[in-house]
Amino acid sequence: TGDDNSSVANSIYYRSSGNLSWAMDFQEVWDYPFEDTDVQNAYFNFYNWVTSGGTSNPDWFENVSGNRDESLIYRPYGISKK
């Protein structure tokens, strides 16, 4: 599609037009943003983590001060990771 920036010749797979991953796999519960909310808006350090290849801000998804905008995080039935 027009949003796919994959390039077999350059070994780039499953990337958006902005070179962000199409999917993420978490080994723990993740407090995800509301539907139609850009992850970058909800999690302030996400972009730095992605563009650094995972070396910068490895805790970007954790509930620590300065990492996220709580008003954009979905809370199913009021439950969240503590």
C-alpha positions in Angstrom: 0.0 0.0 0.0 1.0 3.6 0.0 1.9 3.5 3.7 4.4 0.6 3.2 8.0 1.6 3.1 9.3 -2.0 2.8 12.3 -2.5 0.6 13.6 -6.0 -0.1 16.7 -4.6 -1.8 17.6 -2.7 1.4 16.4 -5.4 3.9 13.7 -3.1 5.3 10.5 -5.0 6.1 7.1 -4.0 7.5 7.8 -0.3 7.9 5.4 2.6 7.6 6.0 5.5 5.3 7.7 7.1 8.4 9.9 4.0 8.9 8.0 2.9 12.0 7.2 -0.8 12.7 3.8 -2.1 11.8 3.6 -4.4 14.8 5.1 -4.7 18.3 5.4 -7.8 20.5 5.4 -7.3 24.3 6.4 -9.9 26.9 4.2 -8.2 29.5 0.9 -6.4 29.7 1.0 -3.1 27.8 -1.2 -0.1 28.4 -2.0 0.8 24.8 -3.5 4.1 23.5 -7.1 4.6 22.5 -8.0 3.4 19.0 -7.0 6.0 16.4 -4.4 7.5 18.7 -0.9 7.7 17.4 1.5 5.8 19.7 3.9 8.7 19.4 1.3 11.0 20.9 0.6 8.7 23.8 4.1 7.6 24.5 6.6 10.5 24.3 9.8 8.4 23.9 8.4 5.8 21.4 9.9 7.6 18.3 13.4 7.9 19.9 13.3 4.2 20.8 12.3 3.1 17.3 14.7 5.3 15.4 17.6 4.3 17.7 17.1 0.6 16.9 16.0 0.1 20.5 19.0 1.5 22.2 17.5 4.8 23.4 14.6 4.8 25.9 14.1 1.1 26.2 11.5 1.7 28.9 9.4 4.0 26.6 6.3 1.9 27.3 6.5 1.7 31.1 4.4 3.8 33.4 7.1 6.1 34.7 7.1 9.9 34.9 7.7 11.6 31.5 6.9 8.5 29.4 3.3 9.0 28.4 0.1 11.0 28.3 -2.3 9.3 30.6 -5.3 10.9 29.0 -4.5 9.0 25.8 -4.1 5.5 27.4 -7.1 3.1 27.1 -8.3 1.6 30.4 -10.5 -1.4 29.8 -12.9 -1.6 32.8 -10.7 0.8 34.7 -7.9 -1.8 35.0 -4.3 -0.8 34.3 -0.9 -2.1 34.9 0.7 -0.8 38.1 
